[in-house]
Amino acid sequence: MAHLKYRPEIDGLRAVSVLGVLLFHADLGFPGGYVGVDVFFVISGYLITSLIMKDRAAGKFSYLNFWERRVRRIFPALTVMVLVTTAVAMTVLVYAGSAQLAALPLIAAGAPLWVLWATAFCVNLRFVIYSAHWRRYFGHLPRRHRLWLMYFAVDLNYVLFVRRFKEPRPQPEQLPYFCGGAVWNWASWQVASLLGIFVADRVPMQWGLGFAGVLALLGVTYSLLSDKKSWIAAGVAACAAIAAFGLPLQLNIVVAIVAAVAIGVLLDRSFPGPTPERA
């Protein structure tokens, strides 16, 4: 197999051709993006042809070796790109965490495809109820608007919206409120998902989905801690769960629940009446 001497000027031409394509797609007034593509192909053709001619001159050319070199050069980068693109597309397009969490154990167990589809369908049936309820608020909007609203119809957005607008009738401030919550929730989802894609390998595999579930429950629990009694009960439950971690069958969870209920009852009896809310 022949080897070509490194040509720095060729790498310079490659950089110029890529820059031309980027400037064209950035709409910066550069109309010759296609020239960059043509130059890149010319460089590739020149290098490949030079290798073939050197191998033929040495009597070592083989179509099998030629394609084997192409595969070894292209497929590693292609594989990484496809995997990363698929993972990112999954989190951007499939905006449904509960369906993904329900499907992952089935995928790991080798369940057939129809079971995965049926599970995702059943898990997402709640969105039919959401849509029927939201129709009272947004039914007057054009269909094109309701279609993109459908993408953001997730649990947290629904709960916050219904809590804010209890009466199901159209109001001018409803759409801005919905959009604000949807954008914040969607951005948080994407950032967390991308962190999971690129940083998940640093989390020990034995932690499993339980680790992600605990993180999710912590976020929900924080929103429910509205007074000092709740915070004290939550702290006692956390300490009890950690202290009883060595118990079998995850009985530390039961211990934490009992401890939280006990301290809650004790606080209510010792300090009747409402306590100041947290800031």
C-alpha distance (Angstrom), angle and dihedral (degrees) to the residues before:
residue distance angle dihedral
M1 . . .
A2 3.80 . .
H3 3.79 123.2 .
L4 3.79 125.4 -152.1
K5 3.77 122.4 -137.9
Y6 3.79 112.7 -107.3
R7 3.81 111.0 -94.1
P8 3.82 111.2 -162.5
E9 3.80 91.5 -172.3
I10 3.81 89.3 62.9
D11 3.80 91.1 55.1
G12 3.80 87.1 49.7
L13 3.81 90.6 54.2
R14 3.80 89.7 49.0
A15 3.80 90.6 53.2
V16 3.81 91.4 49.2
S17 3.81 92.1 49.2
V18 3.82 92.4 49.7
L19 3.81 90.4 46.9
G20 3.80 90.0 53.2
V21 3.79 91.6 53.8
L22 3.82 92.0 47.8
L23 3.81 92.4 49.9
F24 3.79 90.5 49.5
H25 3.81 93.6 52.3
A26 3.81 91.7 44.2
D27 3.84 89.4 63.9
L28 3.79 92.5 -126.9
G29 3.79 94.4 144.6
F30 3.81 95.6 -91.2
P31 3.84 106.7 133.3
G32 3.81 100.0 -179.2
G33 3.78 102.2 80.0
Y34 3.80 91.9 126.6
V35 3.82 89.2 59.9
G36 3.80 89.9 62.8
V37 3.81 90.3 53.2
D38 3.81 91.2 48.8
V39 3.81 92.2 49.1
F40 3.80 90.9 50.1
F41 3.80 91.7 52.6
V42 3.80 91.5 46.6
I43 3.81 90.4 53.3
S44 3.81 91.6 48.9
G45 3.80 91.6 48.3
Y46 3.80 91.7 48.7
L47 3.81 93.7 51.1
I48 3.81 95.2 44.3
T49 3.80 92.6 46.7
S50 3.81 91.1 48.5
L51 3.81 90.9 53.7
I52 3.81 92.1 48.2
M53 3.80 92.7 49.1
K54 3.82 92.2 49.6
D55 3.81 91.4 49.5
R56 3.81 92.1 47.8
A57 3.81 91.4 49.1
A58 3.81 89.4 52.6
G59 3.81 91.9 44.9
K60 3.81 91.9 -119.6
F61 3.79 102.0 108.5
S62 3.79 116.2 129.8
Y63 3.79 128.8 168.2
L64 3.80 89.2 -143.1
N65 3.81 92.5 54.8
F66 3.79 90.8 43.8
W67 3.82 93.9 55.4
E68 3.80 91.6 40.2
R69 3.82 89.3 58.0
R70 3.81 90.7 47.7
V71 3.80 91.7 52.0
R72 3.82 93.8 47.2
R73 3.80 90.7 49.2
I74 3.80 99.5 44.7
F75 3.80 109.0 27.9
P76 3.85 100.6 63.2
A77 3.81 92.2 56.7
L78 3.82 90.9 39.0
T79 3.81 91.8 52.6
V80 3.80 92.9 50.8
M81 3.81 91.4 47.0
V82 3.83 93.3 49.6
L83 3.81 93.2 47.7
V84 3.80 94.4 47.7
T85 3.81 92.6 43.2
T86 3.80 91.4 49.5
A87 3.80 92.4 49.2
V88 3.80 93.0 47.8
A89 3.82 92.0 44.9
M90 3.80 89.4 50.6
T91 3.78 93.2 57.1
V92 3.83 94.8 40.5
L93 3.81 97.8 46.2
V94 3.82 101.9 29.8
Y95 3.80 100.4 59.4
A96 3.82 95.3 176.4
G97 3.78 119.0 102.5
S98 3.81 97.2 176.7
A99 3.80 92.5 55.0
Q100 3.79 91.2 49.6
L101 3.81 92.9 48.8
A102 3.81 90.4 48.4
A103 3.80 92.7 49.1
L104 3.82 98.9 45.5
P105 3.84 97.0 71.9
L106 3.81 89.4 46.5
I107 3.79 91.3 51.2
A108 3.80 90.3 49.1
A109 3.82 89.6 50.6
G110 3.81 92.0 51.0
A111 3.81 95.5 -114.5
P112 3.83 116.3 177.2
L113 3.78 119.6 -99.3
W114 3.79 95.1 -108.5
V115 3.81 90.0 57.9
L116 3.81 90.1 53.5
W117 3.80 91.5 49.6
A118 3.81 92.5 46.6
T119 3.80 92.1 48.6
A120 3.80 93.3 49.4
F121 3.82 89.8 46.9
C122 3.80 93.4 52.1
V123 3.81 93.3 44.6
N124 3.80 91.4 51.2
L125 3.81 96.6 46.5
R126 3.80 88.3 98.5
F127 3.80 88.8 72.8
V128 3.81 88.4 68.7
I129 3.80 87.4 62.9
Y130 3.79 91.4 44.9
S131 3.79 91.7 51.5
A132 3.80 93.4 47.5
H133 3.80 90.1 51.9
W134 3.80 94.8 43.9
R135 3.80 90.5 51.5
R136 3.79 88.1 74.5
Y137 3.80 88.8 59.4
F138 3.81 102.8 36.1
G139 3.80 104.3 21.3
H140 3.80 90.7 107.7
L141 3.82 93.2 60.5
P142 3.83 121.8 97.1
R143 3.79 115.7 -90.8
R144 3.81 93.4 -112.1
H145 3.81 89.2 59.7
R146 3.78 93.3 47.4
L147 3.81 90.5 51.6
W148 3.80 94.4 60.4
L149 3.81 90.9 40.3
M150 3.80 86.5 58.2
Y151 3.81 90.8 62.9
F152 3.82 91.2 59.4
A153 3.82 95.7 44.7
V154 3.81 95.1 117.4
D155 3.79 130.1 148.8
L156 3.80 99.7 -100.7
N157 3.79 93.4 46.3
Y158 3.79 90.7 49.2
V159 3.81 94.5 49.6
L160 3.81 94.4 47.6
F161 3.80 92.8 44.8
V162 3.80 95.4 49.9
R163 3.80 90.5 45.7
R164 3.81 90.1 53.0
F165 3.83 97.1 42.6
K166 3.78 107.4 35.0
E167 3.80 95.4 165.2
P168 3.84 109.8 74.9
R169 3.79 100.8 -134.6
P170 3.83 131.4 108.0
Q171 3.80 116.2 -89.7
P172 3.84 128.9 176.4
E173 3.81 94.6 -120.7
Q174 3.81 95.4 51.8
L175 3.80 98.2 82.9
P176 3.86 95.1 48.8
Y177 3.81 89.7 47.4
F178 3.80 91.5 49.5
C179 3.82 92.7 47.4
G180 3.80 93.4 47.7
G181 3.78 92.9 51.6
A182 3.80 92.2 42.5
V183 3.81 94.3 52.0
W184 3.81 93.0 47.5
N185 3.80 93.0 46.2
W186 3.81 93.1 45.3
A187 3.81 92.9 48.1
S188 3.82 91.2 49.4
W189 3.80 89.8 49.4
Q190 3.81 93.7 50.6
V191 3.81 94.7 46.0
A192 3.80 92.2 48.7
S193 3.81 92.2 45.1
L194 3.80 93.3 49.5
L195 3.80 89.6 48.9
G196 3.78 87.6 52.6
I197 3.81 91.8 50.3
F198 3.79 95.4 50.2
V199 3.82 102.4 28.9
A200 3.81 103.6 31.2
D201 3.79 92.9 96.1
R202 3.82 88.1 68.4
V203 3.83 90.7 62.4
P204 3.84 111.6 86.1
M205 3.81 111.1 -106.3
Q206 3.82 92.2 -133.4
W207 3.79 90.1 66.5
G208 3.81 88.7 68.1
L209 3.78 124.6 170.9
G210 3.79 90.3 -33.9
F211 3.79 89.0 78.1
A212 3.81 92.0 54.7
G213 3.79 90.8 44.9
V214 3.79 91.8 53.3
L215 3.80 91.1 50.6
A216 3.80 90.8 50.6
L217 3.81 92.3 48.4
L218 3.79 90.8 49.2
G219 3.79 89.6 58.3
V220 3.80 92.1 49.5
T221 3.81 92.7 44.1
Y222 3.80 92.4 51.6
S223 3.80 90.7 58.1
L224 3.83 89.9 53.2
L225 3.81 96.6 51.3
S226 3.79 98.1 96.5
D227 3.83 102.5 153.9
K228 3.79 142.8 26.6
K229 3.81 93.9 -96.7
S230 3.80 90.9 57.4
W231 3.79 91.5 49.1
I232 3.81 92.2 50.3
A233 3.81 91.9 48.3
A234 3.80 91.1 48.6
G235 3.79 91.5 49.5
V236 3.81 92.2 49.9
A237 3.82 90.4 48.5
A238 3.80 91.4 51.4
C239 3.81 92.6 49.6
A240 3.81 91.5 47.0
A241 3.81 92.3 49.9
I242 3.80 91.3 51.3
A243 3.81 93.7 45.0
A244 3.83 92.0 50.4
F245 3.79 95.3 41.6
G246 3.81 92.3 116.3
L247 3.81 93.9 62.2
P248 3.82 116.7 110.9
L249 3.81 125.8 -110.5
Q250 3.82 90.7 25.6
L251 3.79 90.1 -75.4
N252 3.79 88.4 155.5
I253 3.81 86.3 82.3
V254 3.81 90.5 58.1
V255 3.80 89.9 47.5
A256 3.81 90.1 51.6
I257 3.81 92.2 50.3
V258 3.82 92.8 49.0
A259 3.80 91.2 47.4
A260 3.81 92.4 49.3
V261 3.82 92.9 49.0
A262 3.80 92.1 46.2
I263 3.79 94.8 50.0
G264 3.80 90.4 44.1
V265 3.81 92.6 54.0
L266 3.80 90.7 45.1
L267 3.81 92.3 51.5
D268 3.81 92.5 47.5
R269 3.80 91.0 52.4
S270 3.79 94.5 43.5
F271 3.82 96.4 43.4
P272 3.82 109.1 26.5
G273 3.76 118.9 -169.7
P274 3.80 131.5 40.0
T275 3.78 121.1 -43.2
P276 3.79 125.0 -143.9
E277 3.79 113.5 -79.8
R278 3.77 119.7 -117.1
A279 3.79 117.3 -98.5
